Amino acid sequence: MSFFIKGKQQNGVKRAKYAVTKIKKRKLTDKPVKTKKDEEITSSEDEDLVKDKLSDASLSEDEHETAQEKKLRLAKIYLEEIEKEEKARREDKEVDEAVLSKRLKEDYLKETGKLRLQVAKNYKQIDEENRLTLKCREQHKSLTCLCISSDDQYVFAGSKDGVVVKYSLSDNKRIGVIPFVKNSQEETVGHSSEILSLAISSDSKYLAVGTKSSDVYIWDPNTFKFIKKFQGHKKSVTGVCFKKDSHTLYSCSKDRTAKVWSLDEMAYVETLFGHQDIISSIDALYRDRLVSSGGRDLRLWKITEESQLIFNGHTGNIDNVKLINEDTFVSGGDDGEICIWSMMRKKPLCVINNAHGVDPQTKIPFWISAVTALHNTDLIASGSQDGFVRLWKLENNFKAYKQLMQIPVEGFVNCLQFTADGKRLLITASKEHKSGRWTTVKSARNCIFVVPFLLN
Protein backbone atom coordinates (compact mmCIF):
# COMPACT_ATOMS: atom_id res chain seq x y z
CA MET A 1 0.00 0.00 0.00
CA SER A 2 1.36 3.40 -0.91
CA PHE A 3 2.19 5.96 1.77
CA PHE A 4 0.77 8.72 -0.45
CA ILE A 5 -2.91 7.61 -0.58
CA LYS A 6 -5.15 10.54 0.27
CA GLY A 7 -7.64 10.01 3.03
CA LYS A 8 -10.60 12.07 4.13
CA GLN A 9 -9.30 15.12 5.95
CA GLN A 10 -12.43 16.51 7.47
CA ASN A 11 -10.60 18.55 10.05
CA GLY A 12 -8.51 20.17 7.38
CA VAL A 13 -11.58 21.07 5.36
CA LYS A 14 -13.24 22.59 8.34
CA ARG A 15 -10.15 24.68 9.08
CA ALA A 16 -10.06 25.86 5.48
CA LYS A 17 -13.70 26.87 5.52
CA TYR A 18 -13.21 28.59 8.81
CA ALA A 19 -10.33 30.53 7.35
CA VAL A 20 -12.33 31.57 4.32
CA THR A 21 -15.23 32.77 6.43
CA LYS A 22 -12.81 34.77 8.54
CA ILE A 23 -11.43 36.50 5.47
CA LYS A 24 -14.90 37.31 4.21
CA LYS A 25 -15.73 39.00 7.46
CA ARG A 26 -12.82 41.40 7.11
CA LYS A 27 -13.65 44.89 5.91
CA LEU A 28 -11.79 45.56 2.71
CA THR A 29 -13.27 48.99 2.13
CA ASP A 30 -11.21 50.68 4.82
CA LYS A 31 -8.10 52.08 3.14
CA PRO A 32 -5.36 54.12 4.85
CA VAL A 33 -5.60 57.76 3.96
CA LYS A 34 -2.33 59.27 2.69
CA THR A 35 -1.59 62.79 3.77
CA LYS A 36 0.56 65.33 1.99
CA LYS A 37 3.25 65.04 4.66
CA ASP A 38 3.56 61.30 4.05
CA GLU A 39 4.12 61.82 0.33
CA GLU A 40 6.89 64.41 0.82
CA ILE A 41 10.51 63.16 1.19
CA THR A 42 13.26 65.53 2.24
CA SER A 43 16.55 65.80 0.35
CA SER A 44 18.56 64.50 3.34
CA GLU A 45 16.40 61.38 3.50
CA ASP A 46 16.87 60.94 -0.24
CA GLU A 47 20.67 61.05 0.12
CA ASP A 48 20.54 58.54 2.95
CA LEU A 49 18.51 56.18 0.80
CA VAL A 50 21.03 56.45 -2.05
CA LYS A 51 23.94 55.81 0.34
CA ASP A 52 22.18 52.79 1.80
CA LYS A 53 21.59 51.37 -1.66
CA LEU A 54 25.24 51.89 -2.65
CA SER A 55 26.54 50.32 0.56
CA ASP A 56 24.15 47.38 0.11
CA ALA A 57 25.38 46.96 -3.46
CA SER A 58 29.05 46.97 -2.40
CA LEU A 59 28.35 44.48 0.36
CA SER A 60 26.49 42.21 -2.03
CA GLU A 61 29.43 42.36 -4.46
CA ASP A 62 31.87 41.31 -1.70
CA GLU A 63 29.54 38.56 -0.56
CA HIS A 64 29.01 37.22 -4.09
CA GLU A 65 32.74 37.26 -5.00
CA THR A 66 33.70 33.72 -5.92
CA ALA A 67 36.83 31.96 -4.72
CA GLN A 68 38.32 32.17 -8.21
CA GLU A 69 37.69 35.92 -8.41
CA LYS A 70 39.30 36.40 -4.99
CA LYS A 71 42.38 34.41 -6.07
CA LEU A 72 42.64 36.51 -9.23
CA ARG A 73 42.36 39.76 -7.27
CA LEU A 74 45.03 38.71 -4.76
CA ALA A 75 47.31 37.52 -7.57
CA LYS A 76 47.08 40.93 -9.26
CA ILE A 77 47.99 42.65 -5.98
CA TYR A 78 50.95 40.26 -5.51
CA LEU A 79 52.20 40.95 -9.05
CA GLU A 80 52.00 44.70 -8.48
CA GLU A 81 54.04 44.37 -5.28
CA ILE A 82 56.72 42.28 -7.00
CA GLU A 83 56.89 44.74 -9.89
CA LYS A 84 57.39 47.63 -7.44
CA GLU A 85 60.18 45.72 -5.65
CA GLU A 86 61.96 44.92 -8.92
CA LYS A 87 61.65 48.54 -10.09
CA ALA A 88 63.14 49.78 -6.84
CA ARG A 89 65.95 47.24 -7.11
CA ARG A 90 66.78 47.97 -10.74
CA GLU A 91 65.95 51.69 -10.60
CA ASP A 92 64.31 51.41 -14.01
CA LYS A 93 60.93 52.60 -15.18
CA GLU A 94 60.04 49.31 -16.84
CA VAL A 95 60.60 45.75 -15.69
CA ASP A 96 60.90 42.94 -18.19
CA GLU A 97 58.26 40.19 -18.01
CA ALA A 98 61.03 37.59 -17.91
CA VAL A 99 62.28 39.09 -14.64
CA LEU A 100 58.80 38.90 -13.11
CA SER A 101 58.24 35.32 -14.26
CA LYS A 102 61.64 34.30 -12.88
CA ARG A 103 60.85 35.94 -9.55
CA LEU A 104 57.43 34.26 -9.38
CA LYS A 105 58.95 30.88 -10.17
CA GLU A 106 61.62 31.31 -7.48
CA ASP A 107 59.02 32.35 -4.89
CA TYR A 108 56.86 29.34 -5.70
CA LEU A 109 59.78 26.88 -5.55
CA LYS A 110 61.00 28.47 -2.33
CA GLU A 111 57.65 28.05 -0.58
CA THR A 112 57.24 24.47 -1.80
CA GLY A 113 60.79 23.54 -0.80
CA LYS A 114 61.86 22.64 -4.35
CA LEU A 115 64.24 25.54 -5.00
CA ARG A 116 67.82 24.31 -5.50
CA LEU A 117 70.39 27.00 -6.18
CA GLN A 118 74.00 25.96 -6.92
CA VAL A 119 75.95 28.84 -5.39
CA ALA A 120 78.72 27.19 -3.35
CA LYS A 121 81.05 27.12 -6.37
CA ASN A 122 81.16 30.95 -6.25
CA TYR A 123 82.68 31.04 -2.76
CA LYS A 124 86.45 31.03 -3.13
CA GLN A 125 87.82 33.35 -0.42
CA ILE A 126 86.87 35.95 2.17
CA ASP A 127 87.38 39.71 1.89
CA GLU A 128 89.95 40.22 4.66
CA GLU A 129 90.14 43.99 4.16
CA ASN A 130 86.45 44.50 4.94
CA ARG A 131 86.19 41.98 7.77
CA LEU A 132 84.62 43.70 10.80
CA THR A 133 84.26 43.15 14.53
CA LEU A 134 81.17 44.23 16.49
CA LYS A 135 81.61 44.54 20.24
CA CYS A 136 79.63 46.26 22.99
CA ARG A 137 80.86 47.15 26.47
CA GLU A 138 77.50 46.11 28.00
CA GLN A 139 78.17 42.50 26.99
CA HIS A 140 81.06 41.33 29.15
CA LYS A 141 80.14 37.64 29.19
CA SER A 142 79.92 35.13 26.34
CA LEU A 143 77.61 35.76 23.39
CA THR A 144 75.08 32.96 22.98
CA CYS A 145 72.95 33.84 19.95
CA LEU A 146 72.22 36.30 17.15
CA CYS A 147 69.57 37.00 14.52
CA ILE A 148 69.52 39.16 11.38
CA SER A 149 66.57 41.15 10.03
CA SER A 150 65.16 39.95 6.70
CA ASP A 151 66.42 43.08 4.90
CA ASP A 152 70.01 42.48 6.16
CA GLN A 153 70.08 45.92 7.78
CA TYR A 154 70.30 44.98 11.47
CA VAL A 155 71.68 42.25 13.70
CA PHE A 156 70.68 41.47 17.28
CA ALA A 157 73.01 39.67 19.70
CA GLY A 158 72.25 38.11 23.10
CA SER A 159 74.67 37.22 25.87
CA LYS A 160 74.96 35.58 29.28
CA ASP A 161 74.78 39.07 30.81
CA GLY A 162 71.05 39.13 30.01
CA VAL A 163 71.67 41.92 27.49
CA VAL A 164 70.43 42.22 23.88
CA VAL A 165 72.29 44.63 21.59
CA LYS A 166 71.16 45.91 18.19
CA TYR A 167 73.76 46.81 15.53
CA SER A 168 73.40 48.40 12.11
CA LEU A 169 75.10 46.39 9.37
CA SER A 170 75.14 49.37 7.01
CA ASP A 171 77.36 51.59 9.17
CA ASN A 172 78.48 48.96 11.76
CA LYS A 173 77.32 50.98 14.75
CA ARG A 174 75.44 50.06 17.89
CA ILE A 175 71.87 51.37 17.78
CA GLY A 176 70.31 50.28 21.06
CA VAL A 177 70.41 47.96 24.07
CA ILE A 178 67.81 45.97 26.01
CA PRO A 179 69.51 45.86 29.44
CA PHE A 180 69.74 43.39 32.28
CA VAL A 181 67.39 44.26 35.16
CA LYS A 182 66.43 42.71 38.47
CA ASN A 183 63.12 40.95 39.05
CA SER A 184 62.14 43.51 41.70
CA GLN A 185 61.21 46.12 39.08
CA GLU A 186 57.48 46.36 38.40
CA GLU A 187 57.76 47.62 34.82
CA THR A 188 59.50 45.34 32.32
CA VAL A 189 62.40 47.21 30.76
CA GLY A 190 64.86 44.34 30.29
CA HIS A 191 65.71 40.72 31.06
CA SER A 192 66.55 39.23 34.44
CA SER A 193 68.49 36.15 33.28
CA GLU A 194 70.79 34.84 30.54
CA ILE A 195 69.73 35.21 26.90
CA LEU A 196 69.75 31.80 25.19
CA SER A 197 67.96 32.42 21.88
CA LEU A 198 66.74 35.19 19.56
CA ALA A 199 64.40 35.43 16.57
CA ILE A 200 62.94 38.28 14.52
CA SER A 201 59.80 38.10 12.36
CA SER A 202 60.04 38.49 8.58
CA ASP A 203 58.39 41.93 8.68
CA SER A 204 60.67 43.08 11.56
CA LYS A 205 57.63 43.74 13.73
CA TYR A 206 58.48 41.41 16.61
CA LEU A 207 61.68 40.32 18.35
CA ALA A 208 61.39 37.13 20.42
CA VAL A 209 63.88 36.43 23.21
CA GLY A 210 64.27 33.07 24.96
CA THR A 211 65.78 33.27 28.44
CA LYS A 212 67.11 31.01 31.17
CA SER A 213 64.16 32.04 33.38
CA SER A 214 61.76 29.90 31.24
CA ASP A 215 60.03 32.99 29.79
CA VAL A 216 59.73 34.20 26.20
CA TYR A 217 59.86 38.00 25.87
CA ILE A 218 58.37 39.83 22.88
CA TRP A 219 59.78 43.26 22.00
CA ASP A 220 59.38 45.85 19.27
CA PRO A 221 62.78 45.65 17.51
CA ASN A 222 62.52 49.24 16.27
CA THR A 223 61.69 51.03 19.53
CA PHE A 224 62.69 48.35 22.10
CA LYS A 225 59.25 48.70 23.63
CA PHE A 226 58.16 45.69 25.68
CA ILE A 227 55.05 44.00 24.24
CA LYS A 228 54.40 40.66 25.95
CA LYS A 229 55.89 37.95 28.15
CA PHE A 230 54.84 34.38 27.36
CA GLN A 231 54.92 32.03 30.34
CA GLY A 232 54.38 28.30 29.98
CA HIS A 233 57.73 26.56 29.85
CA LYS A 234 58.96 25.08 33.12
CA LYS A 235 62.68 25.39 32.37
CA SER A 236 65.10 27.45 30.25
CA VAL A 237 63.97 28.39 26.73
CA THR A 238 66.80 27.11 24.51
CA GLY A 239 65.39 28.08 21.12
CA VAL A 240 62.88 30.39 19.41
CA CYS A 241 62.05 30.83 15.72
CA PHE A 242 59.33 32.38 13.56
CA LYS A 243 57.50 30.75 10.71
CA LYS A 244 58.50 32.71 7.59
CA ASP A 245 56.16 35.52 6.49
CA SER A 246 53.93 35.06 9.53
CA HIS A 247 53.62 35.90 13.22
CA THR A 248 53.58 32.27 14.36
CA LEU A 249 56.31 31.68 16.94
CA TYR A 250 57.84 28.36 17.98
CA SER A 251 59.84 27.83 21.17
CA CYS A 252 61.66 24.89 22.74
CA SER A 253 62.91 24.29 26.25
CA LYS A 254 64.88 22.12 28.62
CA ASP A 255 61.50 20.87 29.88
CA ARG A 256 61.47 18.62 26.74
CA THR A 257 58.54 20.40 25.08
CA ALA A 258 58.06 22.71 22.12
CA LYS A 259 55.29 25.30 22.12
CA VAL A 260 53.40 27.23 19.44
CA TRP A 261 52.38 30.86 20.00
CA SER A 262 50.31 33.29 17.91
CA LEU A 263 51.58 36.86 18.04
CA ASP A 264 48.57 38.11 16.08
CA GLU A 265 46.40 37.05 18.99
CA MET A 266 49.22 37.31 21.58
CA ALA A 267 48.19 33.91 22.85
CA TYR A 268 49.38 30.36 23.45
CA VAL A 269 48.29 27.82 20.80
CA GLU A 270 49.54 24.34 21.68
CA THR A 271 52.33 22.20 23.16
CA LEU A 272 54.26 19.52 21.28
CA PHE A 273 55.31 16.48 23.33
CA GLY A 274 57.64 13.68 22.30
CA HIS A 275 61.28 14.41 23.10
CA GLN A 276 62.77 12.27 25.86
CA ASP A 277 65.63 14.69 26.57
CA ILE A 278 66.38 18.42 26.67
CA ILE A 279 65.49 20.16 23.38
CA SER A 280 68.58 22.10 22.34
CA SER A 281 67.46 23.89 19.15
CA ILE A 282 64.55 24.46 16.77
CA ASP A 283 64.02 25.79 13.23
CA ALA A 284 61.20 26.44 10.72
CA LEU A 285 60.61 27.94 7.27
CA TYR A 286 57.35 28.51 5.34
CA ARG A 287 55.36 25.35 6.02
CA ASP A 288 53.47 24.47 9.20
CA ARG A 289 56.38 22.25 10.14
CA LEU A 290 59.38 22.57 12.42
CA VAL A 291 62.44 20.49 13.18
CA SER A 292 63.98 20.15 16.64
CA SER A 293 66.97 18.43 18.24
CA GLY A 294 66.98 16.79 21.65
CA GLY A 295 69.30 14.15 23.06
CA ARG A 296 70.37 11.79 20.28
CA ASP A 297 67.37 12.22 18.00
CA LEU A 298 65.78 14.80 15.73
CA ARG A 299 62.05 15.29 15.30
CA LEU A 300 60.07 16.76 12.44
CA TRP A 301 56.73 18.08 13.65
CA LYS A 302 53.84 18.17 11.16
CA ILE A 303 51.58 20.52 13.05
CA THR A 304 48.48 20.45 10.86
CA GLU A 305 48.65 16.65 10.54
CA GLU A 306 49.34 16.33 14.30
CA SER A 307 52.16 13.86 13.69
CA GLN A 308 55.94 13.67 14.05
CA LEU A 309 58.86 11.87 12.41
CA ILE A 310 61.91 10.68 14.37
CA PHE A 311 65.45 10.67 12.94
CA ASN A 312 68.42 8.83 14.49
CA GLY A 313 72.05 8.82 13.39
CA HIS A 314 74.31 10.70 15.79
CA THR A 315 76.39 8.78 18.32
CA GLY A 316 76.26 11.66 20.82
CA ASN A 317 73.98 14.50 21.85
CA ILE A 318 72.77 16.79 19.06
CA ASP A 319 73.47 20.42 19.87
CA ASN A 320 71.93 22.26 16.91
CA VAL A 321 69.82 21.83 13.78
CA LYS A 322 69.06 24.11 10.81
CA LEU A 323 66.84 23.74 7.75
CA ILE A 324 68.55 23.93 4.35
CA ASN A 325 65.20 23.92 2.56
CA GLU A 326 61.72 22.60 3.29
CA ASP A 327 62.83 18.98 2.75
CA THR A 328 66.46 18.93 3.92
CA PHE A 329 68.25 19.93 7.12
CA VAL A 330 71.67 19.81 8.78
CA SER A 331 72.64 18.92 12.36
CA GLY A 332 75.77 18.97 14.51
CA GLY A 333 76.57 17.35 17.85
CA ASP A 334 79.14 16.71 20.54
CA ASP A 335 80.32 13.60 18.65
CA GLY A 336 82.04 15.89 16.13
CA GLU A 337 79.71 14.81 13.31
CA ILE A 338 77.75 16.94 10.84
CA CYS A 339 74.77 15.09 9.34
CA ILE A 340 72.66 16.00 6.31
CA TRP A 341 69.08 14.72 6.47
CA SER A 342 66.11 14.32 4.15
CA MET A 343 62.56 14.24 5.45
CA MET A 344 62.00 11.14 3.32
CA ARG A 345 64.65 9.06 5.13
CA LYS A 346 65.19 8.23 8.79
CA LYS A 347 68.95 7.88 8.37
CA PRO A 348 71.27 10.71 7.24
CA LEU A 349 72.01 11.24 3.54
CA CYS A 350 75.57 12.23 4.34
CA VAL A 351 77.81 12.25 7.44
CA ILE A 352 80.94 14.41 7.90
CA ASN A 353 82.97 12.59 10.57
CA ASN A 354 85.36 14.61 12.77
CA ALA A 355 84.34 17.71 10.84
CA HIS A 356 86.55 20.00 12.96
CA GLY A 357 89.26 17.54 13.85
CA VAL A 358 90.27 15.95 17.16
CA ASP A 359 91.49 17.57 20.37
CA PRO A 360 95.23 16.70 20.53
CA GLN A 361 95.16 16.39 24.33
CA THR A 362 91.99 14.37 24.94
CA LYS A 363 91.82 12.65 21.52
CA ILE A 364 88.10 13.46 21.46
CA PRO A 365 86.48 15.08 18.39
CA PHE A 366 85.81 18.81 18.71
CA TRP A 367 82.19 19.56 19.59
CA ILE A 368 80.13 21.01 16.71
CA SER A 369 78.73 24.02 18.56
CA ALA A 370 77.02 25.78 15.62
CA VAL A 371 75.73 25.01 12.11
CA THR A 372 73.87 27.13 9.57
CA ALA A 373 72.80 27.03 5.93
CA LEU A 374 72.19 29.51 3.15
CA HIS A 375 68.53 28.64 2.52
CA ASN A 376 67.64 26.77 -0.69
CA THR A 377 71.29 26.41 -1.75
CA ASP A 378 74.11 23.87 -1.51
CA LEU A 379 76.14 25.90 1.02
CA ILE A 380 76.43 25.23 4.77
CA ALA A 381 78.81 26.40 7.53
CA SER A 382 79.89 24.94 10.86
CA GLY A 383 81.74 26.15 13.95
CA SER A 384 83.51 24.66 16.95
CA GLN A 385 86.39 25.58 19.28
CA ASP A 386 89.23 24.41 17.03
CA GLY A 387 89.90 27.96 15.81
CA PHE A 388 88.13 27.79 12.44
CA VAL A 389 84.70 28.20 10.90
CA ARG A 390 84.37 25.86 7.93
CA LEU A 391 82.30 26.25 4.76
CA TRP A 392 81.03 23.13 2.99
CA LYS A 393 79.62 22.47 -0.46
CA LEU A 394 76.93 19.78 -0.69
CA GLU A 395 77.05 17.70 -3.86
CA ASN A 396 75.22 14.83 -5.56
CA ASN A 397 71.78 15.77 -4.16
CA PHE A 398 73.20 16.31 -0.66
CA LYS A 399 74.77 12.84 -0.56
CA ALA A 400 78.37 14.09 -0.76
CA TYR A 401 80.35 17.05 0.54
CA LYS A 402 83.43 19.12 -0.13
CA GLN A 403 85.19 21.60 2.16
CA LEU A 404 85.43 25.04 0.56
CA MET A 405 87.41 27.14 3.04
CA GLN A 406 88.42 27.73 6.65
CA ILE A 407 87.84 31.08 8.38
CA PRO A 408 90.10 31.73 11.41
CA VAL A 409 88.03 32.44 14.54
CA GLU A 410 89.45 32.12 18.05
CA GLY A 411 87.18 30.82 20.80
CA PHE A 412 83.84 29.02 20.92
CA VAL A 413 81.55 29.62 17.95
CA ASN A 414 78.09 29.66 19.54
CA CYS A 415 76.07 30.91 16.57
CA LEU A 416 76.38 31.34 12.80
CA GLN A 417 74.10 33.00 10.26
CA PHE A 418 74.35 34.04 6.61
CA THR A 419 72.77 37.27 5.44
CA ALA A 420 69.81 36.72 3.09
CA ASP A 421 71.87 37.65 0.02
CA GLY A 422 74.67 35.28 1.07
CA LYS A 423 77.37 37.94 0.79
CA ARG A 424 78.31 37.91 4.49
CA LEU A 425 78.56 35.41 7.34
CA LEU A 426 78.05 36.57 10.93
CA ILE A 427 79.89 34.64 13.65
CA THR A 428 79.61 34.91 17.44
CA ALA A 429 82.96 34.18 19.11
CA SER A 430 83.06 33.62 22.87
CA LYS A 431 85.33 32.51 25.67
CA GLU A 432 83.02 29.64 26.66
CA HIS A 433 80.21 27.45 25.33
CA LYS A 434 76.68 28.86 25.43
CA SER A 435 75.39 25.99 27.61
CA GLY A 436 78.13 25.86 30.26
CA ARG A 437 81.68 26.51 31.37
CA TRP A 438 83.31 23.11 30.89
CA THR A 439 86.30 24.71 29.18
CA THR A 440 87.28 28.30 28.47
CA VAL A 441 89.41 29.95 25.81
CA LYS A 442 90.94 32.85 27.74
CA SER A 443 92.57 34.44 24.70
CA ALA A 444 89.24 34.71 22.83
CA ARG A 445 87.08 37.85 22.60
CA ASN A 446 83.33 37.99 23.18
CA CYS A 447 82.28 39.64 19.92
CA ILE A 448 80.62 39.27 16.51
CA PHE A 449 82.70 38.86 13.37
CA VAL A 450 81.17 40.08 10.10
CA VAL A 451 82.93 38.15 7.33
CA PRO A 452 82.27 39.29 3.71
CA PHE A 453 83.02 37.02 0.75
CA LEU A 454 84.66 37.66 -2.60
CA LEU A 455 82.17 35.98 -4.95
CA ASN A 456 82.83 34.93 -8.53
C-alpha positions, 0 to 999 in steps of 0.5 A: 500500500502506498504511503501517499494515498489521500484520506478524508481530511475533514478537520482540514476542510473545516479549518479551510472553511473557517479561514475563508469565512474569517477572510470574508468577514474582514472589511476591505473597504477601509483604506489608509488615507495618505496625507501630503506630509507622508508623500513628501521626502526631504533631500537628506532622507533621499541622500541617505537612501542612495547611500544605503543602496550603494553600501548594500550593493558593495556588500552584495558584491563582496559577498558574491565574490567567488573563490576564483575571483578572490584568487585573481584579485590577490594575484594581481595585488601580488604581481604589483608588489613584486613589480614595485620591488623589482623597479626599486631594485633595478631603478628602471621605469620598466621591468621585463616580463622575464624578470617577473616570471623568474621571480614568481617561479623562485618564490613558488619553488621556495615556498614548496621547498623545491628551490635548488640554487647551486651557489657554493662554487662561487665562494672562493675566499673571504674579503679580509680587508672588509672583515669587521668586529662588532663589540659592545661594552655592556656585553662582558660575558659570552655571546650565545645567539644572534639573529639578522633582520630579513632586509640584512640591515640589522643584527641582534646579539644576546649574551649571558649578561642578560643583554640584547644589543642591536647593531646596524650592518650598514654603518656597523654601529650600535643602535640600542640595548635591552639591558639586564634588570632585576626581578624587583622592578614592576615595569618590564624594561629588560631581562633578568636572566641569561639570553639563550635564543633570539628570533625576529619576524620576517616583517621586523615587527616582533623580536622574540627572546628566549631566556634562562628564566623559562620565559619568552619575551616579545619586544618591538625591535625598532623602539625596544618597547616591551610588548608581551611575556609568554609564560608556559615553559617550566625550564630554560627556553633554549630556542625560538624561531618564527614561521617565515612571512607570519607571526607564528612563533615556535619555542623549545625548552629544557622541559622537553617540550616545544610550544606554538604561540600566535603573536597576532592574537598574543596567545598560546596555541599548543604544546608539542610532546615527544622528546625524551631529553632536553630540546637544544634547538629548533628551526622552521621555514614557510610550512606548518612544520618545524624540526627540533633536536633533543638528546640523540634524536631529531624530530620533524613536527607536522603541526596540521597533521598532528604527527611527528617523524623521528630521525636517528644517526648521531652517536652523541647529543645533538646540539643544533639543527638548521633547515637547508630547505623545506625537505632537507636539514643539517645537524651537529653534535658533541660527537664531532659529526655533521649530518645532512638529512632528508625528510623522506629518510630516517637515516642521514644522507651524508655524514661528515665525521670529525668535521673539525678535527680531534682535540690533541690532548683528549683525543676526542672530536671537537664539539660542533657548537654551531651550524647554519645554511644559506637557505635553498642552496648547496652551502652550509657552515659549521663552527667549533672551538678548534679555531676555524669556521668551515664552509662546505659544499653539498654535492650529488643531491646532498649525498656528498660534501666538499670543504670550501674554506676555513675562516680563522676564529678564536674561541667558541663559535656559539652561533652562525648566520648568513645574510639573506643575500649570502654575501656575508657570514656573521659569527659569534665568538666567545670565551666559553660554550653557550650551555656551560663553562666546561672549558674556556678559551681565555685568549678569545674575545666575546664579539661578533665577526662580520665576514664578507666574501669575494664571490665569482 
